[in-house]
Amino acid sequence: MLWEVDVHLRQNDTTAQDLVTAANELGFDIHAAHAATGWLIEGDMDLDEVRRIGKRLFTDPVTEVCRVAKVGEAELVSTPPGAQETDNLIFHVLPKPGVTDPAAESAKEAMALLGVNATAVRSLKKYWVPTECMTSEQIAETAWKRLASEAIHEVVIGPLTLSRLSGGSRWELKREQVQLNGLNDSELEELSRRQCLALTAKELHAVREHFNGLGREPFEIELETIAQTWSEHCCHKTLGSPVDHIGPDGEFRYDNLLKETVFASTETIREQLGPDDWCVSVFRDNSGVVRFDGDHDICVKVETHNHPSAIEPYGGAATGLGGVIRDVLGTGHGAKPLANLDVFCVAPLDTPAKTIPPGIIPPKKLLHGVVAGVRDYGNRMGIPTIAGAVAFHPGYLGNPLVFCGTVGLMPRDSADGRVEPGDLVVVAGGRTGRDGIHGATFSSIELSSESENQSGGSVQIGHAIHEKTVTDFVLAASEEHLFHAITDCGAGGLSSAVGEMGAELGAEVDLEKVPLKYDGLSATEVWISEAQERMVLAVSPSEWPRLAEVARLEGVEATPIGTFTGNGQLALRWNGERVGDLNCHFLHEGRPRERLQSVFTPPQNLPVRWSLDDGNFETVLLELLRSEDVASKEWIIRQYDHEVQGKSVLKPLLGPMGGPADATVIRGVLGRPRGILIGIGLRHHLGTINPFEMAVGGIVEAVSNCIASGADPERIALLDNFCWGDCRRPDSLGTLVEACRGCYEAAVTLRAPFVSGKDSLNNVFTWKDDAGVIKEQSIPPTLLATAIGQINDVSLCVSSDLKRAGNRIAIVGISTTELGGSQLAV
């Protein structure tokens, strides 16, 4: 039986008002509408039982009223309670089957606590619009442009005609091989595009040669595993390549660009520090770790979630934050998340709709979506989001950038996790579904006007409450030393988690044991899905009973799915039959490397023509303050919880008028004076002019923000996040090389080591104009620098607000006619 519970507000229907506002923005003349939050409930229950659930679980009797009936019955489509009798068009917005529905999952769990076991639950939004105001076509346009995302939603105009929610049957074993032999380069590249592998013809040649040595073609699951392991997202394919570079300072030859610039700066600084080296773990775990005090270390990571956020802003940003929280949680033997940060780069909010190519979400809708995603995930996790920025540039129209970061605290000497032969492969947390498939490879290719249709499955929907229980479980298990190593299911799901943890030892995995959200997933889908809120642990068999008990106490599902073997093979089985078998050395070391060519020619310096004649200084100043990069971001900042956990010292907004802080500060441990500072540097307008100086300027800005707030200059760690366009082009790669060189110079000069970083390349959007001509837009070269400082006593922190009238203001340094990349030049 399929029931529907509709919950209506008695007054102040804000959901309906959102519909009215959205329709008005699109030019439709509508003044009133009604809305309800709905629940579809499938199960063996009668009307009285469903009414009891509706009233006890879903309805606040003071502010709401509910209606209950079987799906499709007239009572559910008639005029809503409290509304005037009139003819209405009704439509529904609900998650697609298979997409994570956190509200429904929570509802099902709550129903079970009331003794009602539903087969399936699904949430929805329901709207009534007077027929005289809008047509069905106008409703569809409003729904898709403002209320729903094609990647995760379906819109049903008219009454629902569903008869059941649950479905799918157990997957029947199929060992499908992928033919590589006999294909030429163009056919191999077409295969890569069709299957979203993001592999080049040269890489597929290497795969073909390897499997020819085994006397067979690769199975689908093996090819998918190789694709995610070799993806730009997972292995620094471009930054780790050998590069021959020609730039303004001469010719340079690198065997590994990243190791000889960013990594090399850290090695140089650590050698200079000698026995006073305070770096613990850099560039080898899920986050970077540094010394904090006698009892604790700090770990920190900043990630990007650009492509998923461009397709579905709310889910993309929420899972971006959830993923970086798990990076900290999955470092060493686990760290407690202390604080979050977020940085968004979007196109100007007033970009005319007629200039936006098909497949692009308008910047204003996108920004509101990513803010809401970070807000909801961080607030529900109970982690303060205390630092961030928003940057604007027309180049971010098709490829917005979404940076999320987390700072964590861990017991000293717990940063080194090591898998032991014989350890169980245990997956803990959320169940696996089809959401998030091809996350790594999708993030490694360029976007197009078709990306939403082609790669919607790469978008995940997060469930912060599940992640909170997983966090509690991991920290409790860590305290009892119940596992040897841990990592999160990253952009390749179990494929990346188990593959990385077993890179040296190998593993055997029984994929049919993986808990699923629903039946019907193939072995490949189970293996590569990036379904959220999952961790993989290496657990000694002797510790498994206690770990299972801790998981039960914390309400977390934990399941052994295999063993780390020690034979160097990654073996995948389904009900005992082998569906994949990969050599770990080939998987992690077999990718062919290609020497790249890059060049950077500085653009011609053009004078900025402006003057302050005729006393227009005030006008210019007000225009600068009004610009989107400079204008207040309070409307965003106030949505985030800064006080949860009670450790915040310097908040994002300071002073009587709430001005922006240089850096934010939190205590590391409650009751102790030592603090952690977070500073951010971003010089995105300078990237196309001088990428070397963009990198230097961003790093100096981040470090200066920390020092200005009281940080010890000798204890500042750095993180780099490169976001670039198409680095297959020598000129684009040239700007990346120059930025890497700038990172080295700035870090060594400031003696601030890089401890972690991430790159997101191929941020290019392609589409066809009305004439069928292919157009392309690339983001400006963008480097986000994050500085993590320390201070002995937070009572000595200095806030950025001016303290007293009459105090003198001084400029330190020399100012010249260098306006390039400044707000005045923009």
CORJOKA-V758374 format. One record per helix or strand of 3 or more residues. SS is the DSSP state (2 for helix, 1 for strand). FROM is the first residue (numbers start at 0). TO is the last residue. If there is no record, write none. Layout:
ss = <SS | SS>
from = <FROM | FROM>
to = <TO | TO>
This chain:
ss = <1 | 2 | 1 | 2 | 1 | 2 | 1 | 2 | 1 | 2 | 1 | 2 | 2 | 2 | 2 | 1 | 1 | 2 | 1 | 1 | 1 | 2 | 2 | 1 | 2 | 2 | 1 | 2 | 1 | 1 | 2 | 2 | 2 | 2 | 1 | 2 | 1 | 2 | 2 | 1 | 2 | 1 | 1 | 1 | 2 | 1 | 2 | 2 | 2 | 1 | 1 | 1 | 2 | 2 | 1 | 2 | 1 | 1 | 1 | 1 | 2>
from = <1 | 13 | 32 | 46 | 63 | 73 | 87 | 101 | 119 | 135 | 152 | 184 | 200 | 219 | 231 | 242 | 249 | 261 | 278 | 287 | 295 | 305 | 312 | 335 | 352 | 362 | 383 | 393 | 400 | 423 | 438 | 450 | 455 | 463 | 484 | 493 | 506 | 510 | 522 | 533 | 540 | 557 | 568 | 576 | 583 | 595 | 612 | 616 | 633 | 647 | 663 | 674 | 683 | 690 | 716 | 729 | 753 | 763 | 773 | 781 | 793>
to = <8 | 24 | 41 | 57 | 69 | 75 | 94 | 112 | 129 | 146 | 156 | 193 | 213 | 228 | 234 | 246 | 253 | 275 | 280 | 290 | 303 | 310 | 328 | 345 | 354 | 380 | 391 | 395 | 410 | 428 | 441 | 453 | 457 | 478 | 487 | 500 | 509 | 512 | 527 | 538 | 553 | 563 | 573 | 582 | 588 | 598 | 614 | 625 | 636 | 649 | 666 | 681 | 685 | 707 | 722 | 749 | 759 | 767 | 777 | 790 | 795>
